[in-house]
Amino acid sequence: MSTAQTRDGVLDVPVIDIAPFLRPGAPFERDAVAAAVDHAARTVGFMQIVGHGIPSQVLAAFTAATDAFFALDAATKSGYRCPPGVNRGYSPPKSESLANSLGLTSAADLFEAMNVGYTAAGLSPDDYPENVWPTEVAGFEAAVGDWFTAAGGVARTMTRIFGRALGVGEDFFAGFTGHSIDVLRMINYRLPAADAVLEPEQVGMGAHTDYGIVTVLWADQVPGLEILDGHGVWHPVQPADGALLVNLGDAMARWTNDAWISTMHRVAAPRVGGGLVPRRSAAFFHDGDADAVISCLPGRGAPLYEPVTVGEHLREKLAGSRSGRLASGAQREAARLGAR
């Protein structure tokens, strides 16, 4: 699997303005955006997206709602917990280990999370389970739903850019995302006291690659997010003002035969001045249709991966992170950590 590249030891996560792609006409401007995304996808797998057009009031209402939910007492939040195989609802601190999705053992991760996702009549509840909405926070469903729609719009714009960049057409990935398994994960790094001593190797969120097509991430400008380069060095990344962090998932690495990077990343226990501090983020995962087959695009050499459906791939990964069962079939990804 390809890895993030550095130049003179520095990791560059480029800022890309996608507003020209959203404007009608001017194909040369669309080509320029696609070329910038292609370069980022081949060299680091992460990019900072501006010009996305999401109104600031949508973000403000969303973060207020999530803050109010995470401020509820532990017993109330746990009432919205779902079984490990259901990718909805609340996950309390230390209930997941993301490194298990790579087939690796690790200490339990510090974060807590609340998940909602796409669902529709007629779709399998195994892949598209119903959401659980907390009733204790007024307006929670509406505010979260607005952000889900807005982040989903950015994700779909990115897949159009991907299609143009790869020369397969802007509508290519629409054929794999008509009923995409889209999940919004609201994350709170609910840490112990600022001077607490953590378990060995314990982090906010363990090392992992994302599983699907593309992730659209909003995050506080607080240290924590780190990207692994090809030399086994972790590099900190913080979002620029007004930017959303976008990264590729395993599906894109498989489609491009590792020409594009599904980047290994983690969230270290967030610290400022040596003390543990709060940190929030929200990751929108655009993963593709459960029955869509991910296989190497033509003309990209001998396939490095066996074809797999999106649903099969996600179930294997989620079983690893949530059920304590080390995932199989992630040897290429895990080898990057083993080489450190």
Contacts in CASP RR format, 6 or more apart in sequence:
PFRMAT RR
TARGET T0000
AUTHOR 0000-0000-0000
METHOD contacts of the structure
MODEL  1
MSTAQTRDGVLDVPVIDIAPFLRPGAPFERDAVAAAVDHAARTVGFMQIV
GHGIPSQVLAAFTAATDAFFALDAATKSGYRCPPGVNRGYSPPKSESLAN
SLGLTSAADLFEAMNVGYTAAGLSPDDYPENVWPTEVAGFEAAVGDWFTA
AGGVARTMTRIFGRALGVGEDFFAGFTGHSIDVLRMINYRLPAADAVLEP
EQVGMGAHTDYGIVTVLWADQVPGLEILDGHGVWHPVQPADGALLVNLGD
AMARWTNDAWISTMHRVAAPRVGGGLVPRRSAAFFHDGDADAVISCLPGR
GAPLYEPVTVGEHLREKLAGSRSGRLASGAQREAARLGAR
1 253 0 8 1.000
1 258 0 8 1.000
1 261 0 8 1.000
1 262 0 8 1.000
1 304 0 8 1.000
1 332 0 8 1.000
1 333 0 8 1.000
1 335 0 8 1.000
1 336 0 8 1.000
2 42 0 8 1.000
2 253 0 8 1.000
2 258 0 8 1.000
2 259 0 8 1.000
2 260 0 8 1.000
2 261 0 8 1.000
3 228 0 8 1.000
3 229 0 8 1.000
3 230 0 8 1.000
3 261 0 8 1.000
3 263 0 8 1.000
3 264 0 8 1.000
3 336 0 8 1.000
4 11 0 8 1.000
4 43 0 8 1.000
4 44 0 8 1.000
4 45 0 8 1.000
4 46 0 8 1.000
4 227 0 8 1.000
4 228 0 8 1.000
4 229 0 8 1.000
4 230 0 8 1.000
4 235 0 8 1.000
4 261 0 8 1.000
4 263 0 8 1.000
4 264 0 8 1.000
5 43 0 8 1.000
5 44 0 8 1.000
5 229 0 8 1.000
5 230 0 8 1.000
6 12 0 8 1.000
6 229 0 8 1.000
6 230 0 8 1.000
6 231 0 8 1.000
6 233 0 8 1.000
6 235 0 8 1.000
9 229 0 8 1.000
9 233 0 8 1.000
11 44 0 8 1.000
11 227 0 8 1.000
11 229 0 8 1.000
11 235 0 8 1.000
11 237 0 8 1.000
12 43 0 8 1.000
12 44 0 8 1.000
13 40 0 8 1.000
13 44 0 8 1.000
13 46 0 8 1.000
13 47 0 8 1.000
13 48 0 8 1.000
13 227 0 8 1.000
13 237 0 8 1.000
13 245 0 8 1.000
14 36 0 8 1.000
14 39 0 8 1.000
14 40 0 8 1.000
14 44 0 8 1.000
14 47 0 8 1.000
14 48 0 8 1.000
15 47 0 8 1.000
15 48 0 8 1.000
15 50 0 8 1.000
15 240 0 8 1.000
15 243 0 8 1.000
16 33 0 8 1.000
16 36 0 8 1.000
16 37 0 8 1.000
16 40 0 8 1.000
16 47 0 8 1.000
16 48 0 8 1.000
16 49 0 8 1.000
16 50 0 8 1.000
17 33 0 8 1.000
17 50 0 8 1.000
17 51 0 8 1.000
18 33 0 8 1.000
18 49 0 8 1.000
18 50 0 8 1.000
18 51 0 8 1.000
18 52 0 8 1.000
18 157 0 8 1.000
18 158 0 8 1.000
18 161 0 8 1.000
19 50 0 8 1.000
19 51 0 8 1.000
19 53 0 8 1.000
20 26 0 8 1.000
20 29 0 8 1.000
20 30 0 8 1.000
20 32 0 8 1.000
20 33 0 8 1.000
21 29 0 8 1.000
21 30 0 8 1.000
21 33 0 8 1.000
21 34 0 8 1.000
21 157 0 8 1.000
21 160 0 8 1.000
21 161 0 8 1.000
22 51 0 8 1.000
22 53 0 8 1.000
22 157 0 8 1.000
23 29 0 8 1.000
30 164 0 8 1.000
31 164 0 8 1.000
33 161 0 8 1.000
34 161 0 8 1.000
34 163 0 8 1.000
34 164 0 8 1.000
34 165 0 8 1.000
35 165 0 8 1.000
36 47 0 8 1.000
37 47 0 8 1.000
37 158 0 8 1.000
37 161 0 8 1.000
37 162 0 8 1.000
37 165 0 8 1.000
38 165 0 8 1.000
38 166 0 8 1.000
40 46 0 8 1.000
40 47 0 8 1.000
41 47 0 8 1.000
41 162 0 8 1.000
41 165 0 8 1.000
41 248 0 8 1.000
41 252 0 8 1.000
41 256 0 8 1.000
41 260 0 8 1.000
41 261 0 8 1.000
42 259 0 8 1.000
42 260 0 8 1.000
42 261 0 8 1.000
43 261 0 8 1.000
44 227 0 8 1.000
44 261 0 8 1.000
44 263 0 8 1.000
45 247 0 8 1.000
45 248 0 8 1.000
45 260 0 8 1.000
45 261 0 8 1.000
45 262 0 8 1.000
45 263 0 8 1.000
46 227 0 8 1.000
46 237 0 8 1.000
46 245 0 8 1.000
46 246 0 8 1.000
46 247 0 8 1.000
46 263 0 8 1.000
46 265 0 8 1.000
47 245 0 8 1.000
47 246 0 8 1.000
47 247 0 8 1.000
48 239 0 8 1.000
48 240 0 8 1.000
48 243 0 8 1.000
48 244 0 8 1.000
48 245 0 8 1.000
48 246 0 8 1.000
49 154 0 8 1.000
49 158 0 8 1.000
49 216 0 8 1.000
49 243 0 8 1.000
49 244 0 8 1.000
49 245 0 8 1.000
49 246 0 8 1.000
50 240 0 8 1.000
50 242 0 8 1.000
50 243 0 8 1.000
50 244 0 8 1.000
52 154 0 8 1.000
52 157 0 8 1.000
52 244 0 8 1.000
54 150 0 8 1.000
54 151 0 8 1.000
54 154 0 8 1.000
54 244 0 8 1.000
55 150 0 8 1.000
58 146 0 8 1.000
58 147 0 8 1.000
58 150 0 8 1.000
59 147 0 8 1.000
59 218 0 8 1.000
61 143 0 8 1.000
61 146 0 8 1.000
61 147 0 8 1.000
62 143 0 8 1.000
62 144 0 8 1.000
62 146 0 8 1.000
62 147 0 8 1.000
62 282 0 8 1.000
63 280 0 8 1.000
64 143 0 8 1.000
65 137 0 8 1.000
65 139 0 8 1.000
65 140 0 8 1.000
65 143 0 8 1.000
65 144 0 8 1.000
66 114 0 8 1.000
66 144 0 8 1.000
66 186 0 8 1.000
66 188 0 8 1.000
66 280 0 8 1.000
66 282 0 8 1.000
67 280 0 8 1.000
68 137 0 8 1.000
68 140 0 8 1.000
69 77 0 8 1.000
69 114 0 8 1.000
69 134 0 8 1.000
69 136 0 8 1.000
69 137 0 8 1.000
69 140 0 8 1.000
69 186 0 8 1.000
70 77 0 8 1.000
70 112 0 8 1.000
70 114 0 8 1.000
70 186 0 8 1.000
70 188 0 8 1.000
70 190 0 8 1.000
70 280 0 8 1.000
72 134 0 8 1.000
72 136 0 8 1.000
72 137 0 8 1.000
74 92 0 8 1.000
76 134 0 8 1.000
76 136 0 8 1.000
77 90 0 8 1.000
77 92 0 8 1.000
77 112 0 8 1.000
77 114 0 8 1.000
77 134 0 8 1.000
78 90 0 8 1.000
78 92 0 8 1.000
79 90 0 8 1.000
80 89 0 8 1.000
80 90 0 8 1.000
80 114 0 8 1.000
80 132 0 8 1.000
80 134 0 8 1.000
81 89 0 8 1.000
81 90 0 8 1.000
81 91 0 8 1.000
81 92 0 8 1.000
82 88 0 8 1.000
82 89 0 8 1.000
82 90 0 8 1.000
82 129 0 8 1.000
82 132 0 8 1.000
84 318 0 8 1.000
84 319 0 8 1.000
84 322 0 8 1.000
84 323 0 8 1.000
85 318 0 8 1.000
85 319 0 8 1.000
85 322 0 8 1.000
85 323 0 8 1.000
86 129 0 8 1.000
87 115 0 8 1.000
87 117 0 8 1.000
87 129 0 8 1.000
87 183 0 8 1.000
87 314 0 8 1.000
87 318 0 8 1.000
88 115 0 8 1.000
88 116 0 8 1.000
88 117 0 8 1.000
88 129 0 8 1.000
88 130 0 8 1.000
88 131 0 8 1.000
88 132 0 8 1.000
89 114 0 8 1.000
89 115 0 8 1.000
89 116 0 8 1.000
89 131 0 8 1.000
89 132 0 8 1.000
90 112 0 8 1.000
90 113 0 8 1.000
90 114 0 8 1.000
90 115 0 8 1.000
90 132 0 8 1.000
91 111 0 8 1.000
91 112 0 8 1.000
91 113 0 8 1.000
91 114 0 8 1.000
91 115 0 8 1.000
91 322 0 8 1.000
92 112 0 8 1.000
93 110 0 8 1.000
93 111 0 8 1.000
93 112 0 8 1.000
93 190 0 8 1.000
94 108 0 8 1.000
94 109 0 8 1.000
94 110 0 8 1.000
95 108 0 8 1.000
95 112 0 8 1.000
95 322 0 8 1.000
96 108 0 8 1.000
96 109 0 8 1.000
96 111 0 8 1.000
96 113 0 8 1.000
96 321 0 8 1.000
96 322 0 8 1.000
97 105 0 8 1.000
97 106 0 8 1.000
97 107 0 8 1.000
97 108 0 8 1.000
97 109 0 8 1.000
97 206 0 8 1.000
97 320 0 8 1.000
97 321 0 8 1.000
97 324 0 8 1.000
98 106 0 8 1.000
98 109 0 8 1.000
98 205 0 8 1.000
98 206 0 8 1.000
98 207 0 8 1.000
98 208 0 8 1.000
98 266 0 8 1.000
98 321 0 8 1.000
99 105 0 8 1.000
99 106 0 8 1.000
99 206 0 8 1.000
99 207 0 8 1.000
99 208 0 8 1.000
99 337 0 8 1.000
100 106 0 8 1.000
100 320 0 8 1.000
100 321 0 8 1.000
100 324 0 8 1.000
100 325 0 8 1.000
100 326 0 8 1.000
100 327 0 8 1.000
101 208 0 8 1.000
101 211 0 8 1.000
101 317 0 8 1.000
101 318 0 8 1.000
101 320 0 8 1.000
101 321 0 8 1.000
101 327 0 8 1.000
101 330 0 8 1.000
102 207 0 8 1.000
102 208 0 8 1.000
102 209 0 8 1.000
102 327 0 8 1.000
102 330 0 8 1.000
102 333 0 8 1.000
102 334 0 8 1.000
102 337 0 8 1.000
103 320 0 8 1.000
103 326 0 8 1.000
103 327 0 8 1.000
103 328 0 8 1.000
103 330 0 8 1.000
103 334 0 8 1.000
104 207 0 8 1.000
104 326 0 8 1.000
104 334 0 8 1.000
104 337 0 8 1.000
105 326 0 8 1.000
106 201 0 8 1.000
106 206 0 8 1.000
106 207 0 8 1.000
107 199 0 8 1.000
107 200 0 8 1.000
107 201 0 8 1.000
107 202 0 8 1.000
107 203 0 8 1.000
108 202 0 8 1.000
109 202 0 8 1.000
109 203 0 8 1.000
109 204 0 8 1.000
109 205 0 8 1.000
109 206 0 8 1.000
110 189 0 8 1.000
110 190 0 8 1.000
110 191 0 8 1.000
110 198 0 8 1.000
110 202 0 8 1.000
110 203 0 8 1.000
110 204 0 8 1.000
110 205 0 8 1.000
110 269 0 8 1.000
111 187 0 8 1.000
111 188 0 8 1.000
111 189 0 8 1.000
111 190 0 8 1.000
111 204 0 8 1.000
111 205 0 8 1.000
111 267 0 8 1.000
112 187 0 8 1.000
112 188 0 8 1.000
112 190 0 8 1.000
113 185 0 8 1.000
113 186 0 8 1.000
113 187 0 8 1.000
113 188 0 8 1.000
114 134 0 8 1.000
114 185 0 8 1.000
114 186 0 8 1.000
115 183 0 8 1.000
115 184 0 8 1.000
115 185 0 8 1.000
115 186 0 8 1.000
116 131 0 8 1.000
116 133 0 8 1.000
116 144 0 8 1.000
116 145 0 8 1.000
116 148 0 8 1.000
116 183 0 8 1.000
116 184 0 8 1.000
117 128 0 8 1.000
117 131 0 8 1.000
117 148 0 8 1.000
117 182 0 8 1.000
117 183 0 8 1.000
117 184 0 8 1.000
118 128 0 8 1.000
118 179 0 8 1.000
118 180 0 8 1.000
118 181 0 8 1.000
118 182 0 8 1.000
118 183 0 8 1.000
119 128 0 8 1.000
119 129 0 8 1.000
119 130 0 8 1.000
119 131 0 8 1.000
120 128 0 8 1.000
120 179 0 8 1.000
123 179 0 8 1.000
123 290 0 8 1.000
124 290 0 8 1.000
127 181 0 8 1.000
127 290 0 8 1.000
127 311 0 8 1.000
127 314 0 8 1.000
128 179 0 8 1.000
128 181 0 8 1.000
128 290 0 8 1.000
133 140 0 8 1.000
133 141 0 8 1.000
134 140 0 8 1.000
144 184 0 8 1.000
144 186 0 8 1.000
147 184 0 8 1.000
147 282 0 8 1.000
148 182 0 8 1.000
148 184 0 8 1.000
148 284 0 8 1.000
151 184 0 8 1.000
151 216 0 8 1.000
151 218 0 8 1.000
151 244 0 8 1.000
151 282 0 8 1.000
151 284 0 8 1.000
152 182 0 8 1.000
152 216 0 8 1.000
152 284 0 8 1.000
152 286 0 8 1.000
154 216 0 8 1.000
154 244 0 8 1.000
154 246 0 8 1.000
154 284 0 8 1.000
155 182 0 8 1.000
155 213 0 8 1.000
155 214 0 8 1.000
155 216 0 8 1.000
155 284 0 8 1.000
155 286 0 8 1.000
156 177 0 8 1.000
156 286 0 8 1.000
158 214 0 8 1.000
158 216 0 8 1.000
158 246 0 8 1.000
158 286 0 8 1.000
159 173 0 8 1.000
159 174 0 8 1.000
159 177 0 8 1.000
159 213 0 8 1.000
159 214 0 8 1.000
159 286 0 8 1.000
160 170 0 8 1.000
160 171 0 8 1.000
160 173 0 8 1.000
161 170 0 8 1.000
162 173 0 8 1.000
162 213 0 8 1.000
162 214 0 8 1.000
162 252 0 8 1.000
163 169 0 8 1.000
163 170 0 8 1.000
163 172 0 8 1.000
163 173 0 8 1.000
164 170 0 8 1.000
166 172 0 8 1.000
166 256 0 8 1.000
166 297 0 8 1.000
168 297 0 8 1.000
173 213 0 8 1.000
175 289 0 8 1.000
175 292 0 8 1.000
176 213 0 8 1.000
176 288 0 8 1.000
176 289 0 8 1.000
176 292 0 8 1.000
176 310 0 8 1.000
177 213 0 8 1.000
177 286 0 8 1.000
177 288 0 8 1.000
177 289 0 8 1.000
177 292 0 8 1.000
178 288 0 8 1.000
178 289 0 8 1.000
179 289 0 8 1.000
179 290 0 8 1.000
180 213 0 8 1.000
180 286 0 8 1.000
180 287 0 8 1.000
180 288 0 8 1.000
180 289 0 8 1.000
181 285 0 8 1.000
181 287 0 8 1.000
181 288 0 8 1.000
181 289 0 8 1.000
181 290 0 8 1.000
181 310 0 8 1.000
181 311 0 8 1.000
181 314 0 8 1.000
182 284 0 8 1.000
182 285 0 8 1.000
182 286 0 8 1.000
182 287 0 8 1.000
182 288 0 8 1.000
183 284 0 8 1.000
183 285 0 8 1.000
183 287 0 8 1.000
184 282 0 8 1.000
184 283 0 8 1.000
184 284 0 8 1.000
184 285 0 8 1.000
185 282 0 8 1.000
185 283 0 8 1.000
185 284 0 8 1.000
185 285 0 8 1.000
186 280 0 8 1.000
186 282 0 8 1.000
187 205 0 8 1.000
187 280 0 8 1.000
187 281 0 8 1.000
187 282 0 8 1.000
187 283 0 8 1.000
188 278 0 8 1.000
188 279 0 8 1.000
188 280 0 8 1.000
189 204 0 8 1.000
189 205 0 8 1.000
189 267 0 8 1.000
189 269 0 8 1.000
189 270 0 8 1.000
189 278 0 8 1.000
189 279 0 8 1.000
189 280 0 8 1.000
190 278 0 8 1.000
191 204 0 8 1.000
191 269 0 8 1.000
191 270 0 8 1.000
191 276 0 8 1.000
191 277 0 8 1.000
191 278 0 8 1.000
192 198 0 8 1.000
192 276 0 8 1.000
193 276 0 8 1.000
194 275 0 8 1.000
194 276 0 8 1.000
194 277 0 8 1.000
195 275 0 8 1.000
195 276 0 8 1.000
196 276 0 8 1.000
198 269 0 8 1.000
202 269 0 8 1.000
203 266 0 8 1.000
203 267 0 8 1.000
203 268 0 8 1.000
203 269 0 8 1.000
204 224 0 8 1.000
204 266 0 8 1.000
204 267 0 8 1.000
204 268 0 8 1.000
204 269 0 8 1.000
204 270 0 8 1.000
205 266 0 8 1.000
205 267 0 8 1.000
206 266 0 8 1.000
206 267 0 8 1.000
207 228 0 8 1.000
207 264 0 8 1.000
207 265 0 8 1.000
207 266 0 8 1.000
207 337 0 8 1.000
208 264 0 8 1.000
208 265 0 8 1.000
208 266 0 8 1.000
208 321 0 8 1.000
209 249 0 8 1.000
209 250 0 8 1.000
209 253 0 8 1.000
209 262 0 8 1.000
209 263 0 8 1.000
209 264 0 8 1.000
209 265 0 8 1.000
209 333 0 8 1.000
210 247 0 8 1.000
210 248 0 8 1.000
210 249 0 8 1.000
210 250 0 8 1.000
210 262 0 8 1.000
210 283 0 8 1.000
210 285 0 8 1.000
211 249 0 8 1.000
211 250 0 8 1.000
211 251 0 8 1.000
211 285 0 8 1.000
211 287 0 8 1.000
211 313 0 8 1.000
211 314 0 8 1.000
211 317 0 8 1.000
211 318 0 8 1.000
212 249 0 8 1.000
212 250 0 8 1.000
212 251 0 8 1.000
212 252 0 8 1.000
212 285 0 8 1.000
212 286 0 8 1.000
212 287 0 8 1.000
212 288 0 8 1.000
212 310 0 8 1.000
212 313 0 8 1.000
212 314 0 8 1.000
213 248 0 8 1.000
213 249 0 8 1.000
213 251 0 8 1.000
213 252 0 8 1.000
213 286 0 8 1.000
213 287 0 8 1.000
213 288 0 8 1.000
214 246 0 8 1.000
214 247 0 8 1.000
214 248 0 8 1.000
214 249 0 8 1.000
214 252 0 8 1.000
214 286 0 8 1.000
215 246 0 8 1.000
215 247 0 8 1.000
215 248 0 8 1.000
215 249 0 8 1.000
215 283 0 8 1.000
215 284 0 8 1.000
215 285 0 8 1.000
215 286 0 8 1.000
216 244 0 8 1.000
216 245 0 8 1.000
216 246 0 8 1.000
216 283 0 8 1.000
216 284 0 8 1.000
216 286 0 8 1.000
217 239 0 8 1.000
217 244 0 8 1.000
217 245 0 8 1.000
217 246 0 8 1.000
217 247 0 8 1.000
217 281 0 8 1.000
217 282 0 8 1.000
217 283 0 8 1.000
217 284 0 8 1.000
218 239 0 8 1.000
218 244 0 8 1.000
218 245 0 8 1.000
218 281 0 8 1.000
218 282 0 8 1.000
219 225 0 8 1.000
219 238 0 8 1.000
219 239 0 8 1.000
219 245 0 8 1.000
219 279 0 8 1.000
219 280 0 8 1.000
219 281 0 8 1.000
219 282 0 8 1.000
220 279 0 8 1.000
220 280 0 8 1.000
220 281 0 8 1.000
221 238 0 8 1.000
221 239 0 8 1.000
221 241 0 8 1.000
222 238 0 8 1.000
222 270 0 8 1.000
222 272 0 8 1.000
222 277 0 8 1.000
222 278 0 8 1.000
222 279 0 8 1.000
223 236 0 8 1.000
223 238 0 8 1.000
223 268 0 8 1.000
223 270 0 8 1.000
223 271 0 8 1.000
223 272 0 8 1.000
223 279 0 8 1.000
224 236 0 8 1.000
224 267 0 8 1.000
224 268 0 8 1.000
224 269 0 8 1.000
224 270 0 8 1.000
224 271 0 8 1.000
224 279 0 8 1.000
225 236 0 8 1.000
225 237 0 8 1.000
225 238 0 8 1.000
225 245 0 8 1.000
225 265 0 8 1.000
225 266 0 8 1.000
225 267 0 8 1.000
225 281 0 8 1.000
226 234 0 8 1.000
226 235 0 8 1.000
226 236 0 8 1.000
226 237 0 8 1.000
226 265 0 8 1.000
226 266 0 8 1.000
226 267 0 8 1.000
226 268 0 8 1.000
227 234 0 8 1.000
227 235 0 8 1.000
227 237 0 8 1.000
227 263 0 8 1.000
227 264 0 8 1.000
227 265 0 8 1.000
228 234 0 8 1.000
228 235 0 8 1.000
228 263 0 8 1.000
228 264 0 8 1.000
228 265 0 8 1.000
228 266 0 8 1.000
228 336 0 8 1.000
228 337 0 8 1.000
229 235 0 8 1.000
230 336 0 8 1.000
232 336 0 8 1.000
232 339 0 8 1.000
232 340 0 8 1.000
234 266 0 8 1.000
234 268 0 8 1.000
236 268 0 8 1.000
237 245 0 8 1.000
239 245 0 8 1.000
247 262 0 8 1.000
247 263 0 8 1.000
247 265 0 8 1.000
248 260 0 8 1.000
248 261 0 8 1.000
248 262 0 8 1.000
248 263 0 8 1.000
249 262 0 8 1.000
250 262 0 8 1.000
250 313 0 8 1.000
250 317 0 8 1.000
250 333 0 8 1.000
251 287 0 8 1.000
251 288 0 8 1.000
251 294 0 8 1.000
251 310 0 8 1.000
251 313 0 8 1.000
252 260 0 8 1.000
252 262 0 8 1.000
253 260 0 8 1.000
253 261 0 8 1.000
253 262 0 8 1.000
254 294 0 8 1.000
254 295 0 8 1.000
254 296 0 8 1.000
254 304 0 8 1.000
254 305 0 8 1.000
254 308 0 8 1.000
255 294 0 8 1.000
255 295 0 8 1.000
255 296 0 8 1.000
255 297 0 8 1.000
256 296 0 8 1.000
256 297 0 8 1.000
256 300 0 8 1.000
257 296 0 8 1.000
257 297 0 8 1.000
257 300 0 8 1.000
257 301 0 8 1.000
257 303 0 8 1.000
257 304 0 8 1.000
257 305 0 8 1.000
258 304 0 8 1.000
259 300 0 8 1.000
262 333 0 8 1.000
264 333 0 8 1.000
264 336 0 8 1.000
264 337 0 8 1.000
267 279 0 8 1.000
267 281 0 8 1.000
269 276 0 8 1.000
270 276 0 8 1.000
270 277 0 8 1.000
270 278 0 8 1.000
270 279 0 8 1.000
271 277 0 8 1.000
287 310 0 8 1.000
287 314 0 8 1.000
288 310 0 8 1.000
289 310 0 8 1.000
290 309 0 8 1.000
290 310 0 8 1.000
290 311 0 8 1.000
290 314 0 8 1.000
291 309 0 8 1.000
291 310 0 8 1.000
291 311 0 8 1.000
292 309 0 8 1.000
292 310 0 8 1.000
293 307 0 8 1.000
293 308 0 8 1.000
293 309 0 8 1.000
294 305 0 8 1.000
294 307 0 8 1.000
294 308 0 8 1.000
294 309 0 8 1.000
294 310 0 8 1.000
294 313 0 8 1.000
295 303 0 8 1.000
295 305 0 8 1.000
295 307 0 8 1.000
296 303 0 8 1.000
296 304 0 8 1.000
296 305 0 8 1.000
304 332 0 8 1.000
305 332 0 8 1.000
316 327 0 8 1.000
316 328 0 8 1.000
316 329 0 8 1.000
317 327 0 8 1.000
317 330 0 8 1.000
319 325 0 8 1.000
319 327 0 8 1.000
320 326 0 8 1.000
320 327 0 8 1.000
321 327 0 8 1.000
END
